């Protein structure tokens, strides 16, 4: 009995996208929808936008409109760009160690006196 074999392409570097966005980007859109829903509850229950209640509009329509914006924003950017951008905005700032500090006017380390160094 012959064994039928199917070729399997094992390309692990293929980007998995949906609507041109990565999985992390879609999680960010869902999180943005949750945030918009929470903020709409502070406005009031009777507010309406284009005939829709504000909480429905902010939860579904606004994140749905962010998908094309993210697609245009991320066009030509490397994989994981949105996550790296968020981390660079959250991370503490690291400055160049070669730059002179304008607040420190005295030397940080003092030189040893030549008289103290000789114990002879």
Secondary structure, DSSP 8 states (H G I E B T S, - for coil): -----------TT----BTTB-HHHHHHHHHHHHHHHHHHHHH-SS-EETTEEHHHIIIIIHHHHHHHHHHHHTTT--TTHHHHHHHHHHS-----TTS--SS--S-SS----HHHH---
